[in-house]
Amino acid sequence: MNLSPEWIAAFRSISVAAVHWSTIGAPAADDSEILRYTRDAGAVLLTHDLDFPRLLALARSDGPSVILLRAQNIDPAQWLDTIADVLRDHAGALSAGAIISIDEMRARVRILPLH
């Protein structure tokens, strides 16, 4: 819920299927419910919320994969190419279970479960 629904059209423009939580779940849903849905759907969660990686770490969970966008400006126009590169370059890690943190400098990959 912390990213604009504009991301859906941005992903569609690069042929990546995506849904915004607001179209499938309650706006006030607990983060664990969003993680459970994402895992069951075999999807990757794109977020700006540090709680999701923290929950995965505390649970020592092996999924779902999370891409954490760590920037002030989270406009799809600025980040879409970078995220497309991450999806392509780290597809194996995302399939296996990973947290990928992206900022203006780099993408950092951490394989799940975290120890």
N, C-alpha and C positions, 0 to 999 in steps of 0.2 A: 504494500500500500504506500510505501514511501517513494516510489518512482511513478512518474506520470504514465497514464495510459497511452501517451504518444509513442512510447517504446514499442507498442504492438505494431503500429504501422511502420516504424523504423525497421523492426526485424523482418516484417513481411517484405520490405524492399530488398532485403538480401536473402530472401527465400528461407528464412528461419521461422518455424512455427512457434508462436508464443501466445500466452493468455495473461491477462492482468487479473490479479486476485479479486478485484472488485466485481468481475463478471462471473466468478464461480464460487465465491465464499463471502462470509459475513465480514464487513469492514472491521469489526472489533474482534476478529478471530484471534485466538491465542497463537503465538509464534510456533508452538509445537504442532498445532493443527496444520499450519501452512507447510511446515517441514514434512509432516506425515503425507499430506496430499502430494507434494512434490516428489517424494520418494516413491509412493504408490504409482504415480504417473510416469515414472522413469524420466523425469524432467530435471533440468538445472534451474536453480533459483538465482535470479539476478536481483541484487538488493543493495541498498545503501545503509542498511541497519546492521550494526555490529553485534546485535543479539543472536543472529542466526549462527555465525561461526562459533560464538561462545557456547551456545546450546549444544552444537555438535561436539565441541571439545569436551565439555563437561560429561556428556553421555558416552564419550568415546565411540561415537557412531561412525559407521563406514559410509554414510550417505544420508541425504542426497547431496549431490555436488552443489556448491554455492560459488557464484561469482560476486565478490564484494567490491563495489565501486566506491573508492575512498577519495572523494574530491568534493569541493564546494559546488562547482558547476556540474550538474548531472544531466545536462541537456543531451538528448539522443544525437543531435547533429554533431556534437563535439566528440562523443565517445563511441559511436557505432562502428567505425572502422577498427578501432582498438579492440572492441569486444568481438568483432568478427574474426580478427586475427587470433585472439585467445581461443575462441571456439574451434578454429581450424588447427592451430598449433598445439593445443593441449586436449584434443578430443579424447585421446587415450586416458589421460588422467581424469577427465570429466566423466568418462564411462565407468572408471574404476571407483571413483569417489574422491573428490578433492575440494579444497577451498582455494580459490584463486582470488587474491587481492590485487586490485588494479588501482594505480594512482598515476599521477602525471609523469612519473619517472620509469615505472616498470610494472610487470606483472609477477607476482610471487605465488608459486604453486606449493601447496602443502597437501600431501596425500592423507586421506582418512583411513583409519581412525588416527587422531592425534594422540601422541603419547607424552 
